[in-house]
Amino acid sequence: MQNVGCKLQAAASSGDIHQDCVDRINQFRTQCACLPPLTRSMDGEACADQMSEYDAGKNTAHAGYTDKICQPSGAQNECPGYSSNIQVISLCMQQMWDEGPPPMTPCDGDCFQQYGHFINMTSKTVTKVACGFYTTASGKVWAAQNFLR
């Protein structure tokens, strides 16, 4: 049974932050939304890492996605300027999930601005996700998740 309002504790780290990111997204998809898990897109991780670094440099979420600095593209979520990789996995992804389902379909414009992270995490049209990370000199972590078909 779906429980889109669920709160989940992140699993212990595997030692691979990219895998931890995929595992966390799949935790929400499988345990809360009754959706199939996404496959890790390892070939998309270099682009997601590059986007995270670019966005940190611009201090603007989704700048690399908007500027199409690399491929693959698809839908994107981003955790900008968190204090650690662990906080990205445990806190940011829960915050995105907590946006909950949109009140209407289609949900675009202002609606998507408010619910887009949840929409991307629960999309039935994506099959893969590539996670990227970048830590600034001051220790802030930027993390992009590119959802792919």
PEGI-V765542 format. One record per residue. RES is the residue in one letter. OMEGA is omega in whole degrees, 0 to 359 (999 if undefined). Layout:
# PEGI-V765542
res = [RES:RES]
omega = [OMEGA:OMEGA]
This chain:
# PEGI-V765542
res = [M:Q:N:V:G:C:K:L:Q:A:A:A:S:S:G:D:I:H:Q:D:C:V:D:R:I:N:Q:F:R:T:Q:C:A:C:L:P:P:L:T:R:S:M:D:G:E:A:C:A:D:Q:M:S:E:Y:D:A:G:K:N:T:A:H:A:G:Y:T:D:K:I:C:Q:P:S:G:A:Q:N:E:C:P:G:Y:S:S:N:I:Q:V:I:S:L:C:M:Q:Q:M:W:D:E:G:P:P:P:M:T:P:C:D:G:D:C:F:Q:Q:Y:G:H:F:I:N:M:T:S:K:T:V:T:K:V:A:C:G:F:Y:T:T:A:S:G:K:V:W:A:A:Q:N:F:L:R]
omega = [180:174:185:177:186:175:183:173:178:176:176:181:176:187:178:187:178:178:178:179:179:180:181:177:180:175:178:182:187:185:184:186:181:179:177:178:175:176:176:178:182:180:176:185:179:178:180:175:180:178:179:179:180:182:177:178:178:185:182:177:176:180:180:177:180:181:178:184:178:176:14:174:184:175:182:166:178:174:185:169:177:188:180:174:180:180:176:184:186:187:185:183:174:178:179:178:183:175:177:182:180:181:183:174:358:179:179:181:181:178:181:178:182:188:188:180:178:180:180:181:184:181:177:182:178:180:184:173:175:180:178:183:173:177:181:178:179:176:178:182:173:183:179:174:180:182:190:176:999]
